[in-house]
Amino acid sequence: MVFCIVGTYATTNNVLTVVQMLVFGVIGLVLRRVGIPAGPIVLGFLLGPSRRPTCAGPC
């Protein structure tokens, strides 16, 4: 855990990046404990913006 925090801080020299990493880590931990797979959520975040402009009606 310490190496992850130091590595994240070393890449950008910004504490907010470390906080962002910790928040997404907690979200991932909660999703794993609840039993929700992370794959479909990641695909939704990546492909969602590209599908939005192509919707003809209310999406």
C-alpha positions, 0 to 999 in steps of 0.5 A: 500500500505504501508503494502505491501511495508513493508511486502515485505521488511521485508521478504527479507530485499532487496529493489529490491524485493520491486521494483519487487513487484511495477513493477508487480503491475503496469503491472497488473494495465495496463493489467486491464485497457486495459481489458486483463485478468491476468489468461491466462498470469499467466498460460502461464508463469507457463506452458510455460517452461514445454511445451517447451522441448516437442515441436518436431518442431519449437514452 
